[in-house]
Amino acid sequence: MNNELAILSATAASLGLVHTVLGPDHYLPFTVMARARGWKLAKTMWITFLCGLGHIGSSVLLGLAGAALGTAVGRLEAVESFRGNLAAWAMIAFGLVYAAWGVRRALRNRPHRHSHDHGDGTSHEHVHVHEDGHVHLHDAEVKASITPWVLFTIFVFGPCEPLIPLLMYPAAKHSVGGMVLVSGIFGAVTIATMMSIVAVTTLGLKRLTLGRMERYSHALAGATIFLCGAAIQFLGL
């Protein structure tokens, strides 16, 4: 490995770490969905890994195709920008829809009291929650299975902006092997950082007791995802 390729490899590791830490959309959606949906840590890690792989893989494939076809880096950056806008708006839309569903679910699941009179003149009250007794298991399973796929789709469309212009094309000047090496380092560090942050925040958030706000956990998760999408689209995070 020559000096320039070694520098690119070190840069790839640094960029993979920094761009993930500074991008809350890389980990917050998984943390809040795990809390709201009650995912076990192993499932959360698996979903995070697959989404990270889709996130990195789409940009790597685009960069490899561009290098093979001799496409100018400016054109690929335009494609990445378009994909970024698409992913941001998709995250905003998903967050809004999920938050609205969460609010509706919370209101339907609001505890209320029922009074029962008995023939002997006594009466009693008990707290009742409609959704606990009437939710259909099939509907719950469908919703649980769709959510990870929505996240995966959003992350596949989400580009890794620094990967192609700053790492892949400069590495391609040396060899295809160098291009693959640099991309692999960037991807491995990015996914490892995502999973590490998600693991820590998920375990921490599970210890947090929301009390009466617990039934709003889905709404809060949707609002968080919406804010992540808005931060990407309007703040450039």
Backbone as a ProteinNet text record, in pm:
[ID]
protein_1_A
[PRIMARY]
MNNELAILSATAASLGLVHTVLGPDHYLPFTVMARARGWKLAKTMWITFLCGLGHIGSSVLLGLAGAALGTAVGRLEAVESFRGNLAAWAMIAFGLVYAAWGVRRALRNRPHRHSHDHGDGTSHEHVHVHEDGHVHLHDAEVKASITPWVLFTIFVFGPCEPLIPLLMYPAAKHSVGGMVLVSGIFGAVTIATMMSIVAVTTLGLKRLTLGRMERYSHALAGATIFLCGAAIQFLGL
[TERTIARY]
85.4	0	88.9	71.8	152.2	97.6	172.3	137.4	2.6	-24.2	-149.6	-270.1	-259.5	-369.4	-385.5	-274.1	-280.4	-350.7	-321.7	-387.2	-536.3	-572.4	-713.2	-785.4	-717.2	-777.2	-802.5	-705.2	-722.1	-832.7	-838.2	-943.9	-1080.4	-1086.5	-1213.5	-1263	-1173.2	-1211.7	-1259.2	-1187.9	-1225.1	-1359	-1378.9	-1505	-1621.2	-1597.8	-1703	-1750.3	-1654.8	-1689.4	-1759.5	-1699.5	-1751	-1887.5	-1902.5	-2028.8	-2144.1	-2113.6	-2218.3	-2256.8	-2158	-2184.7	-2261.1	-2224.2	-2287.5	-2422.1	-2457.9	-2586.8	-2681.8	-2765.5	-2856.2	-2952.5	-2973.9	-3060.7	-3000.7	-2871.6	-2806	-2837.6	-2889.1	-2911.4	-3040.6	-3087.1	-3207.2	-3331.7	-3356.3	-3476.3	-3480.8	-3366.7	-3363.2	-3386.2	-3328.1	-3342.1	-3486.5	-3551.5	-3688.1	-3787.6	-3763.4	-3853.6	-3838.4	-3716.8	-3695.1	-3767.9	-3765.4	-3833.8	-3984.9	-4035.8	-4180.4	-4237.7	-4166.7	-4219.4	-4173.8	-4087.8	-4044.6	-3952.4	-3872.2	-3778	-3671.2	-3631.7	-3517.7	-3390.6	-3284.8	-3160.3	-3107	-3116.5	-3065.3	-3138.8	-3269.4	-3347.5	-3311.1	-3294.7	-3258.1	-3122.9	-3027.8	-2894.2	-2900.5	-2980	-2991.7	-3052.3	-3157.4	-3221	-3125.3	-3053	-2955.3	-2846.5	-2798	-2693.1	-2741.1	-2861.3	-2912.7	-2935.3	-2989.2	-3011.6	-2878.4	-2779.7	-2647.5	-2584.2	-2602.8	-2548.6	-2614.1	-2745.9	-2815.5	-2772.8	-2751.3	-2709.2	-2573	-2478.7	-2343.8	-2341.9	-2408.2	-2402.6	-2454	-2559.6	-2615.9	-2516.6	-2446.4	-2347.4	-2225.4	-2184.2	-2069.2	-2099.3	-2217.2	-2254.3	-2260.6	-2313.9	-2321.2	-2181.2	-2092.4	-1955.2	-1880.5	-1896.6	-1830.3	-1880.9	-2013.1	-2070.2	-2020.1	-2014.2	-1965.9	-1821.2	-1738.3	-1596.9	-1580.5	-1659.9	-1651	-1694.6	-1794.1	-1847.5	-1776.9	-1686.3	-1616.6	-1704.3	-1804.6	-1896.1	-1827.3	-1844.2	-1784	-1839.4	-1752.4	-1792.7	-1905	-1908.4	-2013.8	-2151.9	-2161.9	-2291.2	-2334.2	-2238.4	-2271.7	-2313.5	-2250.5	-2288.9	-2431.5	-2470.8	-2607.9	-2706.5	-2669.2	-2754.6	-2765.6	-2653	-2653	-2737.4	-2731	-2811.2	-2960.5	-2997.1	-3137.4	-3182.2	-3098.3	-3131.7	-3144.1	-3057.5	-3063	-3193.6	-3239	-3367.2	-3482.4	-3476.6	-3581.5	-3587.3	-3469.8	-3464.3	-3511.9	-3473.3	-3513.9	-3665.4	-3725.1	-3870.2	-3943.3	-3884.3	-3944.5	-3942.8	-3831.9	-3822.7	-3920.7	-3935.2	-4031.2	-4173	-4206.6	-4341.3	-4368.3	-4271.9	-4289.3	-4305.4	-4223.3	-4234.1	-4369.5	-4420.3	-4551.5	-4663.3	-4660.8	-4765.1	-4759.7	-4640	-4626.3	-4665.8	-4630.1	-4668.1	-4819.3	-4883.3	-5029	-5095.8	-5042.9	-5096.5	-5074.9	-4958.4	-4927.6	-5019.5	-5051.6	-5144.4	-5282.9	-5328.3	-5459.9	-5464.7	-5360.1	-5354.2	-5353.9	-5279.7	-5272.2	-5407.3	-5479.8	-5610.6	-5710.5	-5703.7	-5793.5	-5756.6	-5631	-5582	-5583	-5650.6	-5653.7	-5732.7	-5674.8	-5747.5	-5869.3	-5979.9	-6098.5	-6171.8	-6261.7	-6326.2	-6467	-6503.2	-6638.3	-6697.5	-6823	-6892	-6989.8	-6987.9	-7076.2	-7159.2	-7292.4	-7383.6	-7426.2	-7433.2	-7473	-7610.8	-7671	-7806.6	-7815.3	-7706	-7710.5	-7691.6	-7692	-7681.1	-7539.2	-7441.7	-7302.8	-7263	-7157.7	-7104.7	-6952.9	-6890.6	-6745.6	-6704.8	-6584.3	-6528.5	-6400.2	-6372.9	-6244.2	-6193.7	-6061.5	-5998.2	-5995.8	-6034.3	-6048.3	-5973.9	-5905	-5836.2	-5885.7	-5947.7	-6009.8	-5910.7	-5798.8	-5712.6	-5646.1	-5624.6	-5562.5	-5646.7	-5778.5	-5865.2	-5911.4	-5892.8	-5952.5	-5852.7	-5725.1	-5629.3	-5618.4	-5610.9	-5600.7	-5453.9	-5420.2	-5282	-5229.1	-5314.2	-5268.6	-5227.9	-5309.4	-5276.1	-5146.5	-5127.6	-5005.5	-4883.2	-4896.3	-4785	-4751.5	-4854.3	-4831.7	-4758	-4804.3	-4739.6	-4595.1	-4571.9	-4437.4	-4344.3	-4397.2	-4313.3	-4287.6	-4377.4	-4361.9	-4258.9	-4257.7	-4172.5	-4025	-3962.2	-3821.1	-3796.4	-3890.5	-3873.5	-3883	-3967.9	-3975.6	-3842.9	-3788.7	-3659.4	-3550.3	-3551.1	-3450.5	-3457.8	-3578.8	-3596.5	-3544.4	-3575.9	-3528.9	-3377	-3313.5	-3167.7	-3100.8	-3164.4	-3108.4	-3104.5	-3208	-3210.3	-3116.8	-3088.5	-3003.1	-2858.4	-2794.9	-2657.6	-2554.7	-2433.9	-2317.9	-2241.8	-2272.4	-2222	-2070.9	-1991.3	-1846.1	-1780.3	-1851.5	-1787.3	-1734.6	-1818.5	-1777.5	-1674.6	-1702.9	-1606.5	-1476.9	-1484.5	-1366	-1283.8	-1345.7	-1275	-1266.3	-1381.2	-1380.4	-1307.1	-1336.4	-1272.4	-1122.1	-1079.3	-933.6	-865.4	-928.7	-871	-869.4	-967.2	-975.8	-855.9	-788.3	-670.7	-557	-559.6	-455.3	-493.9	-611.1	-655.6	-798	-861.5	-994.6	-987.6	-878.4	-860.6	-853.2	-784.1	-775.2	-911	-988.2	-1123.8	-1211.7	-1200.7	-1278.9	-1232.8	-1101.4	-1046.2	-1096.2	-1085.7	-1127.8	-1277.8	-1355.4	-1500.4	-1534.6	-1462.7	-1487.1	-1457.5	-1348.1	-1312.7	-1418.6	-1457.9	-1560.2	-1689.7	-1731.7	-1855.5	-1850.1	-1739.1	-1726.3	-1730.5	-1659.2	-1658.1	-1795.3	-1859.6	-1992.5	-2091.7	-2098.3	-2194	-2160.8	-2031.8	-1991.5	-2029	-2012.1	-2047.6	-2198.3	-2273	-2419.2	-2464.9	-2413.3	-2456.8	-2414	-2297.6	-2249.8	-2337.9	-2367.7	-2450.4	-2592	-2645.9	-2780.9	-2787.2	-2686.3	-2684.9	-2685.7	-2599.7	-2589.9	-2718	-2767.6	-2887.3	-3012.4	-3019	-3135.1	-3140.9	-3028	-3023.6	-3054.1	-3003.4	-3029.9	-3175.8	-3235.8	-3373.9	-3471.1	-3434.4	-3522	-3532.9	-3432.9	-3436.1	-3522	-3554.6	-3633.4	-3780.6	-3841.8	-3983.4	-4061.5	-4156.4	-4233.6	-4360.6	-4398.1	-4518.3	-4643.4	-4720.4	-4845.3	-4821.8	-4700.2	-4668.6	-4630.5	-4629.2	-4587.3	-4672.2	-4802	-4887.4	-4860.5	-4784.7	-4749	-4612.2	-4557.2	-4422.8	-4415.2	-4521.4	-4521.8	-4525.7	-4606.6	-4614.8	-4480.8	-4413.8	-4283.6	-4179.4	-4188.4	-4095.8	-4115.4	-4241.1	-4268.9	-4221.4	-4240.9	-4196.5	-4044.2	-3975.1	-3829	-3779.9	-3841.8	-3803.2	-3832.5	-3946.5	-3979.2	-3871.5	-3828.3	-3726.4	-3592.9	-3561	-3437.8	-3443.7	-3557.6	-3574.2	-3568.2	-3631.2	-3629.1	-3487.6	-3411	-3273.8	-3189.2	-3213.1	-3138.8	-3176.4	-3307.4	-3354.3	-3327.4	-3344.4	-3337.4	-3211.4	-3142.9	-3019.5	-2896.1	-2915.8	-2803.4	-2723.5	-2783.8	-2710.2	-2691.7
-119.2	0	124.1	211.8	333.5	436.7	544.8	645.6	711.2	740.3	808.4	720.7	591.7	500.5	480.7	481.9	471.8	593.6	710.7	833.8	829.2	781.4	769.4	670.6	563	463.7	524.1	598.6	664.5	769.2	840.5	940.3	873.9	759	685.7	646.4	597.6	559.3	680.7	791.7	913.4	968	974.1	1023.8	932.9	802.1	708.7	731.3	757.1	783.3	916.8	1022.5	1158.1	1178.2	1134.2	1161.3	1083.4	970	894	959.2	997.6	1060.6	1192.2	1269.3	1399.3	1389.2	1270.5	1250.8	1170.5	1235	1161.3	1068.7	1094.8	1006	867.1	851.2	721.5	629.6	686	600.7	628.9	752.7	783.8	708	694.1	619.4	477.9	412.3	275	272.7	369.4	375	398.5	497.7	530.7	424.4	362	255.8	132.3	103.4	-9.4	12.4	135.2	167.6	159.4	213.1	217.6	79	1.2	-127.7	-243.6	-213.3	-318.5	-420.8	-376.6	-468.6	-511.8	-637.4	-682.9	-626.4	-621.8	-561.7	-633.6	-766.7	-843	-804.4	-789.1	-749.7	-608.1	-519.6	-381.2	-375.6	-453.7	-457	-511.1	-612.9	-673.4	-575.1	-505.1	-406	-292	-247.2	-140.1	-181.8	-304.6	-354.9	-358.9	-413.4	-423.9	-285.7	-193.2	-56.9	11.6	-9.1	47.6	-10.8	-141.3	-207.7	-154.4	-135.2	-77.6	65.5	140	279.8	292.1	210.5	213.6	149.5	34.1	-42.6	32.8	111.2	184.7	286.4	355.6	453.9	386.4	272.9	200.2	150.2	92.2	43.4	156.8	271.2	386.4	435.2	441.2	485.1	389.6	258.1	159.9	167.4	183.7	195.6	321.4	430	555	546.2	481.6	466.5	377.1	270.5	178.1	243.3	330.9	395.6	527.8	569.2	695.2	816.8	803.3	913.9	1019.5	1145.3	1254.2	1256.4	1288.2	1286.6	1387.3	1496.3	1596.3	1539.2	1452.1	1390	1295.7	1222.4	1131.6	1209.7	1322.6	1406.5	1457.4	1487.2	1532	1419.6	1296.4	1181.2	1160.1	1170.8	1154.1	1261.9	1383.1	1491.5	1463.7	1413.4	1379.2	1268	1166.8	1056.8	1106.2	1201.5	1256.8	1329	1408.7	1478	1378.8	1276	1174.4	1104	1067.1	997.8	1087.7	1214.9	1308.4	1326	1346.6	1363.3	1234.8	1120.5	992.9	977	1018.8	1010.6	1108	1226.5	1324.5	1269.1	1212.8	1158.6	1041.7	951.2	835.4	880.5	976.8	1027.5	1089.1	1167.5	1231.1	1127.6	1032.5	929.9	845	807.7	723.8	800.6	928.3	1010.7	1026.1	1048.6	1062.2	933.4	820.5	690.7	671.1	715.9	701.8	784.6	906.6	991.4	928.6	881	816.1	694.6	615.7	496.1	533.1	639.6	681.6	730.4	804.2	855	741.5	643.8	528.2	442.6	447.6	364.9	438.9	554.6	635.1	562.8	544.7	477	558	489.9	556.7	460.2	515.6	436	394.2	274.1	222.9	194.1	232	206.1	90.2	-1.7	-117.7	-123.8	-127.4	-139.4	-284.5	-329.6	-466.9	-469.7	-587.5	-602.8	-577.8	-592.9	-571.9	-426.3	-338.5	-196.2	-143.4	-231.5	-185.5	-157	-82.3	-51.2	-42.8	-57	-42.7	12.3	66.1	119.9	45.1	34.7	-20.1	56.6	64	133.2	39.3	93.9	12.1	79.2	-0.7	47.6	-33.3	35	-34.9	-117.4	-57.3	-122.4	-246.5	-252.1	-370.7	-495	-478.1	-593.6	-617.7	-519.7	-531.4	-527.8	-509.9	-504.8	-643.3	-649.3	-776	-813.9	-936.3	-980.5	-974.2	-1006.5	-1003.9	-863.2	-761.8	-623.3	-581.5	-622.3	-586.1	-646.7	-772.7	-838.5	-770.7	-729.1	-661.7	-530	-451.7	-323.7	-343.6	-447.2	-472.5	-514.8	-585.9	-634.8	-527.8	-432.8	-329.1	-224.7	-187.6	-78.9	-97.2	-213.6	-228.6	-213	-258.9	-247.8	-102.5	-25.3	117.5	185.3	156.1	213.2	169.7	41.6	-8.9	64.9	83.1	152.5	295.5	363.6	501.9	506.5	412.4	413.7	372.5	288.9	255.2	378.6	461	583.1	689.5	682.9	783.2	766.7	870.3	858.4	884	835.5	872	979.3	1103.7	1213.1	1217.2	1194.9	1208.5	1088.5	977.3	853.6	862.1	900.7	895.8	1003.4	1132.8	1234.6	1238.9	1210.8	1227.2	1100	984.4	859.3	766.5	733.5	631.5	677.2	796.9	842.1	864.9	927.6	938.5	801.8	704.8	571.6	498.3	527.7	460.1	493.9	604.7	641.5	541.8	472.3	373.4	237.1	187.8	57.5	33.2	-65.4	-105.1	-161.5	-234.6	-289.7	-181.3	-71.5	40.5	104.6	113.3	168.9	83.5	-47.9	-140.2	-134.4	-125.8	-118.9	3.5	119.2	243.8	241.9	192.6	184.7	90.4	-22.6	-119.4	-63.3	11.9	73.2	174.3	259.1	359.3	290.8	187.9	118.7	47.2	-20.6	-95	-1.6	109.8	204.9	269.1	302.5	364	270.4	146.1	50.2	18.5	2.9	-25.9	89.9	212.6	329.1	337	312.5	310.7	210.5	89.2	-16.7	10.6	68.7	99.9	205.3	311.8	418.4	368.5	290.9	237	145.2	61.6	-29.7	46.6	147.1	224.8	303.3	373.3	456.4	371.3	255.8	168.5	114.6	67.2	16.2	126	247.3	359.1	400.8	404.7	449.4	349	220.8	120.1	136.7	200.5	224.6	344.7	424.2	545.3	510.4	553.4	530.9	656.4	641.2	755.8	779.7	684.9	701.8	712.7	817	835.8	863.7	907	936.3	810.7	696.4	572.1	541.1	568.6	536	624.8	732.2	820.3	784.2	668	632.8	624	572.9	565.3	705.4	792.2	929.7	1000.9	979.4	1042.3	986.4	856.7	796.8	857.8	871.7	932.4	1075.7	1151	1291.1	1299.9	1207.3	1206.1	1177.1	1080.5	1047.6	1165.1	1230.6	1350.1	1457.6	1480.8	1583	1544.9	1416	1371.7	1402.7	1371.5	1401.9	1550.7	1628.9	1774.6	1829.6	1772.4	1817.3	1790.5	1676.3	1644	1741.3	1762.7	1840.7	1990.1	2042	2187.6	2236.1	2148.2	2188.9	2126.1	2033.5	1971.5	1876.4	1818.8	1725.3	1591.7
0	0	0	-102	-105	-8.2	8.1	108.4	81.2	-46.1	-78.4	-48.4	-79.1	-49.9	100.5	172.1	318.3	377.3	322.9	369.1	338.8	220.2	183.9	275.8	313.3	403.2	541	591	721.2	714.1	602.1	583.4	578.3	512.6	503.5	641.5	726.7	862.7	941.9	928.3	1001.3	954.9	822.1	768.3	805.2	803.6	842	983.7	1072.7	1213.1	1229.6	1174.7	1197	1132.3	1006.9	937.6	1001.3	1065.7	1133.6	1265.6	1343.4	1473.4	1456.1	1353.4	1332	1261.2	1215.7	1147.8	1234.7	1314.6	1404.3	1331.4	1201.8	1124	1107.9	1138.5	1127.6	1245.5	1354.6	1472.6	1547.9	1552.8	1629.8	1583.4	1451.4	1409.9	1466.6	1472.7	1524.5	1676.2	1744.5	1890	1931.8	1869.2	1910.6	1865.1	1748.8	1705	1793.3	1835.6	1926	2057.3	2106.6	2231.8	2216	2105.2	2085.6	2055.9	1975.2	1931	2018.4	2116	2206.9	2142.4	2044	1981	2080.1	2073.2	2151.1	2090	2170.2	2122.2	1999.3	1997.6	1883	1754.8	1762	1644.1	1601.5	1698.4	1667.8	1597.8	1646.5	1586.5	1443.3	1421.8	1289	1190.5	1232.4	1145.1	1115.3	1217.4	1198.1	1100.1	1115.3	1025.7	880.4	858.3	722.2	660.5	738.9	687.5	657.2	743.8	719	594.3	575.6	457.3	330	334.8	219.8	193.9	301.3	292.8	224.1	268	210.8	72.1	61.6	-62.7	-183.2	-165.8	-280.2	-334.2	-245	-290.3	-350.9	-293.1	-347	-488.9	-508.2	-641	-741.7	-699.2	-788.8	-824.2	-723.4	-748.8	-839.7	-818.8	-903.8	-1047.7	-1062	-1196.2	-1265.1	-1189.7	-1247.3	-1291	-1208.7	-1243.9	-1366	-1372.7	-1486	-1616.2	-1607.5	-1728.1	-1758.3	-1669.6	-1690.6	-1669.7	-1584.4	-1557.3	-1471.9	-1507.2	-1431.6	-1289.8	-1195.5	-1055.7	-1029	-1106.6	-1087.3	-1114.3	-1214.2	-1245.9	-1134.7	-1079.5	-970.3	-845.5	-822.9	-709.4	-726.1	-850.4	-875.7	-846.2	-885.3	-856.5	-706.1	-636	-491.4	-422.6	-475.2	-418.5	-434.8	-553.6	-578.3	-484	-469.3	-378.2	-234.5	-198.2	-62.6	-35.6	-132.6	-117.7	-106.2	-189.1	-187.4	-52.3	0.3	129.1	242.9	237.4	343.1	345.7	228.4	222.6	260.8	226.3	265.5	416.9	480	625.7	691.6	633.7	686.2	677.6	561	541.3	635.3	645.9	734.2	879.3	920.1	1056.8	1085.8	991.6	1011	1018.7	926.2	924.3	1051.2	1091.2	1210	1335.8	1341.8	1457.2	1465.9	1350	1348.8	1393.5	1344.9	1388.7	1537.8	1586.4	1728.1	1816.3	1772.4	1848.6	1850.8	1735.3	1727.5	1818.4	1816.6	1900	2047.8	2081.8	2221.9	2272.7	2187.8	2228.9	2244.8	2155.2	2166.8	2287.8	2324.5	2433.4	2567.2	2569.2	2691.4	2799.8	2917.9	3026.5	3070.8	3095	3146.4	3239.6	3319.9	3424	3382.2	3424.1	3405.8	3543.8	3559.3	3686.2	3668.2	3762.4	3757.4	3886.2	3870.2	3984.3	4000.5	4123.6	4153.9	4220.2	4215.3	4269.5	4418.4	4490.5	4634.9	4674.2	4574.7	4602.7	4600.8	4588.1	4582.8	4438.2	4423.4	4290.3	4298.4	4184.4	4181.6	4045.3	4041.4	3918	3884.4	3755.2	3714.8	3593.6	3585.3	3473.6	3354.5	3239.5	3119.1	3003.6	2923.3	2803.6	2685.4	2589.6	2477.8	2397.8	2360.9	2263	2318.5	2448.9	2506.7	2481.3	2479	2463.5	2322.4	2234.2	2101.6	1986.1	2016	1905.6	1843.1	1711.3	1639.9	1624.2	1658.6	1651.4	1508.8	1412.1	1272.7	1231.9	1268.2	1234.7	1300.3	1424.3	1495.6	1428.4	1383.2	1317.7	1185.4	1111.3	982.7	1004.1	1101.6	1127.9	1171.2	1253.4	1302.2	1189.8	1089.5	980.8	875.7	860.1	758.4	800	925.6	973.1	938.3	965.3	928.3	779	696.4	552	505.9	571.2	538.5	570.5	688.2	726.3	628.5	590.5	498.2	364.2	312.8	185	192	301.6	318.4	319.9	390.4	400.1	269.5	190.3	59.7	-29.9	-22.2	-102.3	-46.3	83.5	146.2	104.1	47.3	-2.1	107.9	83.9	166.5	88.6	114.9	31.9	14.5	120.6	101.7	34.2	21.4	-23.3	-165.3	-260.3	-401	-436.1	-410.2	-455.2	-374.3	-244.8	-158.8	-143.9	-165.7	-138.8	-259.9	-320.7	-425.1	-550.9	-598.9	-722.3	-704.9	-594.8	-575.5	-565.5	-497.5	-484.3	-617.7	-702.2	-832.1	-920.7	-893.3	-972.2	-952.3	-839.3	-810.9	-867.8	-829.3	-876.9	-831.1	-893.4	-849.5	-708.8	-680.6	-547.2	-441.3	-473.1	-380	-356.5	-462.8	-454	-363.3	-380.7	-297.7	-152.5	-131.4	4.4	78.8	15.7	79.1	106.6	10.7	30.3	145.1	151.5	257.3	394.7	407.4	536	577.2	483.5	512.9	556.3	482.2	514.2	647.7	674.5	799.6	920.2	911.4	1023.5	1041.1	930.3	938	1005.7	960.2	1016.3	1161.2	1192.4	1330.1	1423	1374.3	1455.6	1475.5	1368.8	1379.8	1485.4	1476.8	1566.8	1710.6	1728.3	1863.2	1929.7	1855.8	1911.3	1937.8	1844.3	1860.6	1982.5	2001	2115.5	2246.9	2257.7	2381.9	2408.9	2306.8	2326.5	2347.9	2282.1	2300.4	2442.6	2493.1	2630	2730.7	2701.8	2792	2790.5	2670.7	2658.5	2719.3	2717.4	2776.6	2927.6	2987	3131.3	3167.8	3066.6	3091.1	3103.8	3212.7	3235.6	3198.1	3107	3059.4	3140.4	3223	3304.5	3219.6	3241.9	3167.4	3019.8	2988.3	2848.5	2770.5	2837.1	2771.8	2649	2658.8	2544.9	2424.3	2445	2334	2275.3	2311.8	2265.5	2113.3	2048.9	1902.7	1840.7	1897.8	1847.7	1863.2	1976.3	1999.3	1903.5	1874.3	1778.6	1640	1598.3	1469	1461.4	1569.7	1572.7	1562.9	1627.8	1622.4	1481.1	1415.4	1277.8	1184.6	1205.6	1126.9	1143.1	1266.2	1292.2	1228.7	1227.5	1161	1011.6	950.3	808.7	780.5	868.2	851	867.6	959.3	979.7	856.3	791.6	668.3	557.4	541.1	428	442.1	563.6	581.4	651.4	722.4	791	730	637	570.2	655.2	758.9	845.2	775.1
[MASK]
+++++++++++++++++++++++++++++++++++++++++++++++++++++++++++++++++++++++++++++++++++++++++++++++++++++++++++++++++++++++++++++++++++++++++++++++++++++++++++++++++++++++++++++++++++++++++++++++++++++++++++++++++++++++++++++++++++++++++++++

